[in-house]
Each structure stands twice: as structure tokens, then as C-alpha cells.
Amino acid sequence: MRTVDTCVTLPYSPLIPAIRAFMETRPGEGLEIVMNNPEAFNDLKEFLVEQGIGFREIYEGERMSVQFTK
């Protein structure tokens, strides 16, 4: 499973590297996306639901992540 951590300071929305990683993920490949921005995290979950992809949510303090297989 590949992990993308968007918790670093970015000059743009953390959704950009998250969606980029999603697009680069091949069918059957696992991906974990870690965020610390609640609004972007909710948008990411909404995107995955719209794509029909089930996911697992993990909360660790201010860090949130989703794990899924594309």
C-alpha cells in the first residue's frame, strides 16, 4: 500500500496531491492518504463516495487518513 502524506505545509490545497495520487493509482492497488485539514478530508471522502470506492477512515489526533483499494 502506497502512502501519501499531505500534512506538510503546502502552498495549495492538500486535495491536489491526494487526487493526483488517486489518478496515478492502478486498479487493485492500495492507497493511504493522510491529511490534517478537516475540510479537505471531508471533500476527499465525498469524492471517493462519488467514485463508488469504499474506504477505511483512521483518526489519530489531528491526523486523519483514508485507506482504500482502487
KAWOVEN-V750158 format. One record per backbone hydrogen bond with DSSP energy under -1.0 kcal/mol. NH is the residue of the N-H (numbers start at 1). CO is the residue of the C=O. E is the energy in kcal/mol with one decimal. If there is no record, write none. Layout:
((NH/CO/E) (NH/CO/E))
//
This chain:
((2/30/-1.9) (4/32/-2.8) (6/34/-2.9) (16/13/-1.4) (18/14/-1.3) (19/15/-3.1) (20/16/-2.2) (21/17/-2.2) (22/18/-2.0) (23/19/-2.6) (24/20/-1.9) (25/21/-1.0) (29/26/-2.3) (31/68/-2.8) (32/2/-2.8) (33/66/-2.3) (34/4/-2.9) (35/64/-3.5) (41/37/-2.5) (42/38/-2.3) (43/39/-2.1) (44/40/-2.5) (45/41/-2.4) (46/42/-2.2) (47/43/-2.3) (48/44/-2.4) (49/45/-2.3) (50/46/-2.3) (51/47/-1.6) (52/49/-1.4) (53/48/-2.7) (56/67/-2.6) (58/65/-2.6) (60/63/-3.2) (63/60/-2.1) (64/35/-3.2) (65/58/-2.5) (66/33/-1.8) (67/56/-2.0) (68/31/-2.2) (70/29/-2.3))
//
